[in-house]
């Protein structure tokens, strides 16, 4: 570091600041330090730096992985968090730790290899949250528990998202709507998005004076097929469908087409919390409440980094203070929603 400082014409402390980001320096100075490092072939030892600073510059992303893997929507949260961490000189490590994997999380948190955690797929009650609080480890939720007192949460505004989706269909004249939610296991386990949208859907129907039915299903195309069949059996007069996940949405579109129903002329479909990539690939392209996953992942990471730096920032962002930021999905009308037309009850499958 002494040689780097001499070659760059700066102090040793400035070299340290350029490497750790603990204090701001000008871009020109940082560029001189990095060029000197390149010229000298200097590569800092991350382990040694961590021992000296008691920081690893690594954040852990707690994201349970299921058999279906990561879709485009989930990936957006990860890429947003990764970009924000990298911009601040941090790395992001994916840790497939679910709400019940508290032993594994205890080992990760107590080894102090990670400076802090981002927690995804949050339940209304979540063992990971209780453990991290007990261990006094910095963390931010990408989601919300039922009780957010003393927690930092950045989440999708599910209540507004559902209201906007129902309002879109109601404004087109749809009077009977089905909502295809996440699975029964997700609802029974208190998965936050599933429970919040269930409540929001009921409230939105009442506000708009329309009727509807909720059908839980697996997050697969096959689940979507089964769900739309059940919904049509329970509500033969339905003309609108909301669906929570993009895999099920593709199955719904396929089943309606195979049943001789045209989208959106017979049935309109709106997919909620959906990646534009998936929406555009569907046939017809999906009208969607577009997921703000990239923005949510980045925002949560920045809140965590401010807490690690001891910067209270905006009111309520200090470590241990309650902080909540909700980002709504934005409606993007494509080819699967249109005016409701009066028709006879839905025909049976051909």
VOPAGU-2260 file (C-alpha; in pm, 1 decimal, decimal comma):
REM VOPAGU-2260
SITE   aa  ch    i         X         Y         Z
SITE  UNK   A    0       0,0       0,0       0,0
SITE  UNK   A    1     296,2     229,9      66,9
SITE  UNK   A    2     421,8     174,8    -287,3
SITE  UNK   A    3      73,1     236,4    -429,8
SITE  UNK   A    4      42,4     558,3    -230,3
SITE  UNK   A    5     384,3     679,6    -346,1
SITE  UNK   A    6     311,3     602,1    -712,3
SITE  UNK   A    7     -35,0     766,8    -699,1
SITE  UNK   A    8      94,2    1066,9    -506,1
SITE  UNK   A    9    -152,1    1020,5    -217,8
SITE  UNK   A   10    -138,7     916,2     147,2
SITE  UNK   A   11    -166,0     555,0     262,0
SITE  UNK   A   12    -500,8     639,5     426,4
SITE  UNK   A   13    -632,4     759,0      90,3
SITE  UNK   A   14    -538,5     423,3     -61,7
SITE  UNK   A   15    -732,3     257,5     219,7
SITE  UNK   A   16   -1036,1     477,5     157,5
SITE  UNK   A   17   -1025,1     394,1    -212,5
SITE  UNK   A   18   -1030,9      22,5    -131,2
SITE  UNK   A   19   -1286,4      20,1     149,5
SITE  UNK   A   20   -1512,9     311,7      70,2
SITE  UNK   A   21   -1518,2     407,8     438,1
SITE  UNK   A   22   -1469,3     773,8     345,9
SITE  UNK   A   23   -1556,2     957,6      25,6
SITE  UNK   A   24   -1276,2    1053,4    -211,9
SITE  UNK   A   25   -1294,9    1213,7    -553,8
SITE  UNK   A   26   -1334,7     998,8    -861,5
SITE  UNK   A   27   -1007,4    1135,3   -1001,2
SITE  UNK   A   28    -815,4    1036,6    -687,9
SITE  UNK   A   29    -971,2     692,3    -681,7
SITE  UNK   A   30    -881,3     642,7   -1048,5
SITE  UNK   A   31    -516,4     735,1    -974,0
SITE  UNK   A   32    -505,0     481,3    -690,4
SITE  UNK   A   33    -655,4     206,5    -904,4
SITE  UNK   A   34    -416,3     282,7   -1191,2
SITE  UNK   A   35    -120,7     265,8    -951,6
SITE  UNK   A   36    -244,9     -71,0    -826,3
SITE  UNK   A   37    -267,0    -195,9   -1183,2
SITE  UNK   A   38      80,5     -69,1   -1267,6
SITE  UNK   A   39     228,1    -242,3    -961,1
SITE  UNK   A   40      22,3    -559,7    -994,5
SITE  UNK   A   41    -120,0    -501,8    -646,9
SITE  UNK   A   42    -422,8    -708,5    -542,8
SITE  UNK   A   43    -557,7    -648,0    -190,4
SITE  UNK   A   44    -612,2    -953,7      26,9
SITE  UNK   A   45    -982,1    -962,7     108,6
SITE  UNK   A   46    -937,0   -1183,3     415,5
SITE  UNK   A   47    -667,3    -958,4     559,9
SITE  UNK   A   48    -876,4    -649,5     494,7
SITE  UNK   A   49   -1170,1    -816,6     667,9
SITE  UNK   A   50    -964,6    -900,3     973,7
SITE  UNK   A   51    -832,6    -546,6     997,0
SITE  UNK   A   52   -1163,7    -368,8     941,9
SITE  UNK   A   53   -1394,9    -634,3    1090,9
SITE  UNK   A   54   -1587,4    -609,6     767,9
SITE  UNK   A   55   -1595,8    -859,4     481,8
SITE  UNK   A   56   -1774,9    -630,7     232,0
SITE  UNK   A   57   -2005,7    -923,7     158,6
SITE  UNK   A   58   -2382,8    -922,2     203,7
SITE  UNK   A   59   -2591,9   -1236,3     230,0
SITE  UNK   A   60   -2918,3   -1268,1      36,7
SITE  UNK   A   61   -3144,2   -1517,5     214,0
SITE  UNK   A   62   -3356,1   -1663,8     -65,1
SITE  UNK   A   63   -3506,1   -2012,8     -29,6
SITE  UNK   A   64   -3482,4   -2202,4    -357,7
SITE  UNK   A   65   -3768,4   -2430,3    -456,4
SITE  UNK   A   66   -3788,7   -2698,3    -721,5
SITE  UNK   A   67   -3921,2   -2445,7    -975,3
SITE  UNK   A   68   -3602,4   -2238,0    -952,0
SITE  UNK   A   69   -3582,0   -1864,1   -1016,6
SITE  UNK   A   70   -3805,1   -1706,4   -1277,1
SITE  UNK   A   71   -3751,7   -1372,2   -1447,2
SITE  UNK   A   72   -3952,5   -1190,4   -1180,2
SITE  UNK   A   73   -3753,1   -1330,2    -887,0
SITE  UNK   A   74   -3426,5   -1275,4   -1071,3
SITE  UNK   A   75   -3499,5    -902,6   -1100,4
SITE  UNK   A   76   -3488,2    -863,8    -721,3
SITE  UNK   A   77   -3149,0   -1036,0    -714,8
SITE  UNK   A   78   -3000,8    -831,7    -997,4
SITE  UNK   A   79   -3122,2    -507,3    -839,9
SITE  UNK   A   80   -2964,0    -597,4    -507,3
SITE  UNK   A   81   -2642,2    -711,3    -676,9
SITE  UNK   A   82   -2604,4    -387,8    -873,3
SITE  UNK   A   83   -2658,6    -169,4    -566,1
SITE  UNK   A   84   -2408,9    -373,5    -363,0
SITE  UNK   A   85   -2146,9    -363,3    -637,7
SITE  UNK   A   86   -2185,8      11,9    -675,4
SITE  UNK   A   87   -2092,9      47,4    -307,8
SITE  UNK   A   88   -1795,4    -189,6    -334,0
SITE  UNK   A   89   -1975,8    -488,5    -180,7
SITE  UNK   A   90   -2034,9    -841,3    -304,0
SITE  UNK   A   91   -2365,9   -1026,2    -272,7
SITE  UNK   A   92   -2373,2   -1394,1    -178,5
SITE  UNK   A   93   -2686,2   -1600,2    -238,5
SITE  UNK   A   94   -2778,7   -1810,0      65,8
SITE  UNK   A   95   -3067,0   -2054,1       3,2
SITE  UNK   A   96   -3201,0   -2030,5     358,0
SITE  UNK   A   97   -3574,9   -2060,8     420,6
SITE  UNK   A   98   -3788,4   -1962,8     718,0
SITE  UNK   A   99   -3734,9   -2301,0     884,3
SITE  UNK   A  100   -3357,9   -2320,9     825,9
SITE  UNK   A  101   -3267,3   -2141,9    1148,4
SITE  UNK   A  102   -2975,0   -2371,0    1235,4
SITE  UNK   A  103   -2804,9   -2296,2     905,0
SITE  UNK   A  104   -2872,0   -1925,1     943,7
SITE  UNK   A  105   -2733,9   -1928,9    1298,0
SITE  UNK   A  106   -2407,1   -2071,5    1167,1
SITE  UNK   A  107   -2386,7   -1811,7     890,1
SITE  UNK   A  108   -2462,7   -1519,9    1119,4
SITE  UNK   A  109   -2234,7   -1615,1    1408,3
SITE  UNK   A  110   -1930,9   -1684,5    1188,2
SITE  UNK   A  111   -1934,4   -1314,3    1095,5
SITE  UNK   A  112   -1832,3   -1387,5     737,5
SITE  UNK   A  113   -2112,6   -1161,8     615,9
SITE  UNK   A  114   -2165,6    -799,9     714,9
SITE  UNK   A  115   -2543,9    -811,3     693,2
SITE  UNK   A  116   -2840,1    -986,1     536,6
SITE  UNK   A  117   -3121,3    -920,5     291,8
SITE  UNK   A  118   -3418,7   -1149,0     359,3
SITE  UNK   A  119   -3651,5   -1254,1      75,1
SITE  UNK   A  120   -3969,6   -1464,5      56,6
SITE  UNK   A  121   -4079,1   -1328,9     393,8
SITE  UNK   A  122   -4366,8   -1483,8     590,0
SITE  UNK   A  123   -4602,0   -1295,1     819,4
SITE  UNK   A  124   -4416,6   -1479,9    1093,2
SITE  UNK   A  125   -4061,9   -1573,8     997,4
SITE  UNK   A  126   -3806,7   -1762,7    1205,1
SITE  UNK   A  127   -3517,3   -1594,8    1024,3
SITE  UNK   A  128   -3632,3   -1252,9    1141,4
SITE  UNK   A  129   -3661,9   -1364,8    1503,2
SITE  UNK   A  130   -3313,7   -1519,6    1494,4
SITE  UNK   A  131   -3139,4   -1223,3    1331,1
SITE  UNK   A  132   -3300,3    -991,0    1584,0
SITE  UNK   A  133   -3180,9   -1210,7    1869,1
SITE  UNK   A  134   -2825,8   -1220,3    1729,6
SITE  UNK   A  135   -2829,8    -842,0    1671,9
SITE  UNK   A  136   -2713,3    -883,6    1311,1
SITE  UNK   A  137   -2789,7    -604,3    1059,4
SITE  UNK   A  138   -3061,9    -705,9     813,4
SITE  UNK   A  139   -3331,4    -563,2     588,1
SITE  UNK   A  140   -3643,6    -741,4     467,0
SITE  UNK   A  141   -3747,5    -753,8     103,9
SITE  UNK   A  142   -4100,5    -813,9     222,2
SITE  UNK   A  143   -4288,8    -761,1     548,7
SITE  UNK   A  144   -4382,3    -958,5     855,7
SITE  UNK   A  145   -4717,4    -905,0    1027,4
SITE  UNK   A  146   -4549,8    -692,2    1294,2
SITE  UNK   A  147   -4287,4    -459,8    1144,1
SITE  UNK   A  148   -4205,1    -268,9    1462,8
SITE  UNK   A  149   -3828,8    -215,3    1479,7
SITE  UNK   A  150   -3771,1    -366,9    1134,3
SITE  UNK   A  151   -3649,2    -223,5     805,2
SITE  UNK   A  152   -3876,5    -340,3     522,3
SITE  UNK   A  153   -3880,3    -265,5     149,7
SITE  UNK   A  154   -4167,1    -438,6     -25,3
SITE  UNK   A  155   -4414,0    -431,6    -310,9
SITE  UNK   A  156   -4732,3    -243,7    -223,4
SITE  UNK   A  157   -4957,5    -545,1    -271,7
SITE  UNK   A  158   -5269,4    -370,0    -146,8
SITE  UNK   A  159   -5245,3     -93,5    -405,6
SITE  UNK   A  160   -5138,9    -338,4    -676,9
SITE  UNK   A  161   -5448,8    -554,0    -627,4
SITE  UNK   A  162   -5674,1    -247,2    -608,0
SITE  UNK   A  163   -5533,5    -111,2    -934,9
SITE  UNK   A  164   -5574,3    -447,9   -1108,5
SITE  UNK   A  165   -5934,7    -491,5    -992,7
SITE  UNK   A  166   -6011,0    -128,4   -1084,1
SITE  UNK   A  167   -5875,0    -190,9   -1435,6
SITE  UNK   A  168   -6108,4    -486,2   -1491,6
SITE  UNK   A  169   -6404,4    -319,1   -1320,4
SITE  UNK   A  170   -6353,4     -12,7   -1539,7
SITE  UNK   A  171   -6380,0    -237,2   -1844,7
SITE  UNK   A  172   -6717,9    -361,6   -1724,9
SITE  UNK   A  173   -6617,3    -693,9   -1567,7
SITE  UNK   A  174   -6852,8    -785,4   -1283,2
SITE  UNK   A  175   -6726,9   -1132,7   -1186,8
SITE  UNK   A  176   -6353,8   -1187,6   -1137,5
SITE  UNK   A  177   -6145,0   -1486,2   -1031,1
SITE  UNK   A  178   -5817,6   -1443,4    -846,5
SITE  UNK   A  179   -5562,1   -1722,7    -893,0
SITE  UNK   A  180   -5333,8   -1696,3    -589,4
SITE  UNK   A  181   -5026,0   -1886,6    -475,6
SITE  UNK   A  182   -5065,3   -2239,8    -339,5
SITE  UNK   A  183   -5268,8   -2356,9     -40,5
SITE  UNK   A  184   -4942,4   -2439,0     136,3
SITE  UNK   A  185   -4822,9   -2079,9      86,8
SITE  UNK   A  186   -5144,1   -1944,8     235,3
SITE  UNK   A  187   -5140,5   -2190,0     525,1
SITE  UNK   A  188   -4774,2   -2109,9     593,3
SITE  UNK   A  189   -4842,1   -1735,5     611,0
SITE  UNK   A  190   -4644,9   -1636,9     299,6
SITE  UNK   A  191   -4671,8   -1258,9     300,2
SITE  UNK   A  192   -4762,4   -1184,3     -65,8
SITE  UNK   A  193   -5025,0   -1461,5     -77,2
SITE  UNK   A  194   -5195,6   -1352,2     245,4
SITE  UNK   A  195   -5181,2    -979,0     171,0
SITE  UNK   A  196   -5325,2   -1016,0    -179,2
SITE  UNK   A  197   -5600,6   -1246,5     -51,7
SITE  UNK   A  198   -5715,7    -978,7     191,7
SITE  UNK   A  199   -5671,3    -699,8     -63,4
SITE  UNK   A  200   -5874,6    -887,6    -326,4
SITE  UNK   A  201   -6173,1    -927,5     -94,1
SITE  UNK   A  202   -6158,2    -559,3      -0,1
SITE  UNK   A  203   -6131,7    -447,5    -364,5
SITE  UNK   A  204   -6434,5    -653,2    -468,6
SITE  UNK   A  205   -6638,8    -488,8    -195,4
SITE  UNK   A  206   -6523,7    -139,7    -291,0
SITE  UNK   A  207   -6618,5    -189,8    -655,2
SITE  UNK   A  208   -6941,1    -376,5    -583,8
SITE  UNK   A  209   -6847,9    -682,4    -789,8
SITE  UNK   A  210   -6826,5   -1052,5    -715,9
SITE  UNK   A  211   -6533,1   -1290,0    -732,6
SITE  UNK   A  212   -6369,2   -1608,7    -618,7
SITE  UNK   A  213   -6014,1   -1686,3    -509,2
SITE  UNK   A  214   -5850,7   -2009,6    -622,2
SITE  UNK   A  215   -5511,9   -2111,0    -475,4
SITE  UNK   A  216   -5283,5   -2317,0    -698,6
SITE  UNK   A  217   -4926,8   -2429,5    -750,1
SITE  UNK   A  218   -4688,8   -2185,8    -921,5
SITE  UNK   A  219   -4676,9   -2384,9   -1245,0
SITE  UNK   A  220   -4846,0   -2383,4   -1584,2
SITE  UNK   A  221   -5028,1   -2701,4   -1481,6
SITE  UNK   A  222   -5145,5   -2526,5   -1167,1
SITE  UNK   A  223   -5281,2   -2242,4   -1378,3
SITE  UNK   A  224   -5474,6   -2485,0   -1597,6
SITE  UNK   A  225   -5632,2   -2653,4   -1295,8
SITE  UNK   A  226   -5713,3   -2320,0   -1132,3
SITE  UNK   A  227   -5898,5   -2169,8   -1429,0
SITE  UNK   A  228   -6105,3   -2486,7   -1467,2
SITE  UNK   A  229   -6204,1   -2469,0   -1101,1
SITE  UNK   A  230   -6280,8   -2097,4   -1125,8
SITE  UNK   A  231   -6506,8   -2146,8   -1428,2
SITE  UNK   A  232   -6690,1   -2429,5   -1256,5
SITE  UNK   A  233   -6748,9   -2217,0    -947,5
SITE  UNK   A  234   -6831,6   -1898,2   -1142,3
SITE  UNK   A  235   -6953,8   -1985,7   -1494,9
SITE  UNK   A  236   -7030,1   -1617,6   -1554,0
SITE  UNK   A  237   -6675,2   -1492,0   -1488,5
SITE  UNK   A  238   -6520,9   -1265,1   -1750,5
SITE  UNK   A  239   -6203,0   -1151,0   -1572,8
SITE  UNK   A  240   -5905,9   -1325,9   -1413,2
SITE  UNK   A  241   -5625,5   -1195,9   -1193,2
SITE  UNK   A  242   -5327,5   -1423,9   -1144,8
SITE  UNK   A  243   -5040,0   -1385,5    -903,3
SITE  UNK   A  244   -4761,1   -1571,7   -1078,2
SITE  UNK   A  245   -4644,7   -1578,6   -1434,9
SITE  UNK   A  246   -4609,2   -1957,0   -1471,8
SITE  UNK   A  247   -4973,1   -2009,9   -1377,7
SITE  UNK   A  248   -5071,8   -1722,7   -1609,8
SITE  UNK   A  249   -4926,9   -1908,0   -1909,1
SITE  UNK   A  250   -5125,2   -2217,9   -1816,2
SITE  UNK   A  251   -5444,7   -2013,3   -1783,3
SITE  UNK   A  252   -5403,2   -1864,6   -2130,7
SITE  UNK   A  253   -5340,1   -2207,9   -2281,3
SITE  UNK   A  254   -5641,2   -2367,2   -2110,9
SITE  UNK   A  255   -5878,4   -2087,8   -2212,5
SITE  UNK   A  256   -5762,0   -2118,2   -2571,9
SITE  UNK   A  257   -5808,9   -2496,5   -2569,1
SITE  UNK   A  258   -6158,8   -2448,7   -2422,8
SITE  UNK   A  259   -6263,5   -2238,2   -2721,0
SITE  UNK   A  260   -6256,6   -1906,9   -2534,9
SITE  UNK   A  261   -6082,5   -1603,6   -2681,2
SITE  UNK   A  262   -5866,4   -1371,6   -2472,8
SITE  UNK   A  263   -5957,3   -1091,9   -2415,9
SITE  UNK   A  264   -6293,9   -1108,7   -2599,1
SITE  UNK   A  265   -6442,8   -1382,8   -2378,1
SITE  UNK   A  266   -6215,3   -1360,4   -2074,5
SITE  UNK   A  267   -5966,0   -1090,7   -1976,2
SITE  UNK   A  268   -5649,7   -1187,4   -1787,1
SITE  UNK   A  269   -5427,3    -959,8   -1577,8
SITE  UNK   A  270   -5103,1   -1099,7   -1435,8
SITE  UNK   A  271   -4978,4    -933,5   -1116,7
SITE  UNK   A  272   -4614,8    -883,1   -1007,7
SITE  UNK   A  273   -4490,0    -992,7   -1347,5
SITE  UNK   A  274   -4169,5    -937,1   -1541,6
SITE  UNK   A  275   -4209,5    -750,1   -1873,1
SITE  UNK   A  276   -3994,9   -1023,1   -2030,2
SITE  UNK   A  277   -4252,9   -1289,5   -1947,2
SITE  UNK   A  278   -4548,4   -1062,5   -2028,3
SITE  UNK   A  279   -4416,3    -999,6   -2379,1
SITE  UNK   A  280   -4347,4   -1370,1   -2443,3
SITE  UNK   A  281   -4705,6   -1474,7   -2372,3
SITE  UNK   A  282   -4960,3   -1515,2   -2649,6
SITE  UNK   A  283   -5137,2   -1275,0   -2650,8
SITE  UNK   A  284   -4889,9   -1053,8   -2460,8
SITE  UNK   A  285   -5002,7   -1027,5   -2098,6
SITE  UNK   A  286   -5161,6    -720,6   -1951,8
SITE  UNK   A  287   -4964,4    -699,8   -1629,2
SITE  UNK   A  288   -4905,5    -519,2   -1306,7
SITE  UNK   A  289   -4533,4    -492,2   -1376,0
SITE  UNK   A  290   -4306,1    -600,4   -1092,8
SITE  UNK   A  291   -4070,0    -334,1    -953,9
SITE  UNK   A  292   -3831,8    -610,4    -846,4
SITE  UNK   A  293   -3511,3    -442,5    -960,1
SITE  UNK   A  294   -3599,6    -118,8    -780,4
SITE  UNK   A  295   -3707,7    -300,9    -463,3
SITE  UNK   A  296   -3390,1    -512,8    -449,0
SITE  UNK   A  297   -3169,5    -206,9    -499,9
SITE  UNK   A  298   -3360,0       4,1    -245,5
SITE  UNK   A  299   -3338,3    -265,4      22,9
SITE  UNK   A  300   -2964,0    -300,9     -35,1
SITE  UNK   A  301   -2907,5      72,5      -2,1
SITE  UNK   A  302   -3100,0      80,2     327,1
SITE  UNK   A  303   -2884,2    -205,5     459,9
SITE  UNK   A  304   -2563,3     -32,1     351,9
SITE  UNK   A  305   -2667,8     289,8     525,2
SITE  UNK   A  306   -2732,3      95,7     841,9
SITE  UNK   A  307   -2395,1     -74,4     818,9
SITE  UNK   A  308   -2230,9     265,7     779,8
SITE  UNK   A  309   -2412,4     395,7    1086,6
SITE  UNK   A  310   -2581,5     659,7     874,3
SITE  UNK   A  311   -2932,3     733,2     996,1
SITE  UNK   A  312   -3006,8     895,4     660,1
SITE  UNK   A  313   -3372,8     968,8     631,2
SITE  UNK   A  314   -3584,1     968,7     945,1
SITE  UNK   A  315   -3628,9     615,9    1076,3
SITE  UNK   A  316   -3342,8     452,8     884,9
SITE  UNK   A  317   -3107,0     412,5    1179,6
SITE  UNK   A  318   -3019,4      60,5    1294,8
SITE  UNK   A  319   -3303,2     -76,2    1507,4
SITE  UNK   A  320   -3554,0     188,5    1394,6
SITE  UNK   A  321   -3871,0     104,3    1205,9
SITE  UNK   A  322   -3844,9     173,8     832,8
SITE  UNK   A  323   -4097,9      80,6     567,3
SITE  UNK   A  324   -4087,3     156,1     195,5
SITE  UNK   A  325   -4361,0      24,2     -35,3
SITE  UNK   A  326   -4331,0      26,9    -414,6
SITE  UNK   A  327   -4643,7     -38,3    -625,2
SITE  UNK   A  328   -4660,5    -236,6    -946,1
SITE  UNK   A  329   -4746,5     -32,3   -1254,8
SITE  UNK   A  330   -5024,9    -136,2   -1492,2
SITE  UNK   A  331   -4910,1    -207,1   -1848,3
SITE  UNK   A  332   -5200,3    -287,7   -2080,2
SITE  UNK   A  333   -5114,9    -537,8   -2352,3
SITE  UNK   A  334   -5327,1    -794,2   -2531,7
SITE  UNK   A  335   -5510,1    -990,0   -2260,8
SITE  UNK   A  336   -5753,1    -734,4   -2119,0
SITE  UNK   A  337   -6045,7    -565,1   -2287,9
SITE  UNK   A  338   -6409,5    -462,7   -2238,9
SITE  UNK   A  339   -6637,6    -724,5   -2092,7
SITE  UNK   A  340   -6909,5    -835,6   -2328,4
SITE  UNK   A  341   -7239,5    -992,2   -2235,1
SITE  UNK   A  342   -7234,0   -1357,2   -2320,2
SITE  UNK   A  343   -7378,5   -1686,1   -2216,0
SITE  UNK   A  344   -7216,2   -1876,6   -1927,3
SITE  UNK   A  345   -6874,8   -2019,4   -2018,1
SITE  UNK   A  346   -6888,4   -2327,2   -2237,6
SITE  UNK   A  347   -6755,4   -2659,2   -2116,7
SITE  UNK   A  348   -6423,8   -2796,9   -2233,8
SITE  UNK   A  349   -6410,5   -2937,2   -2585,4
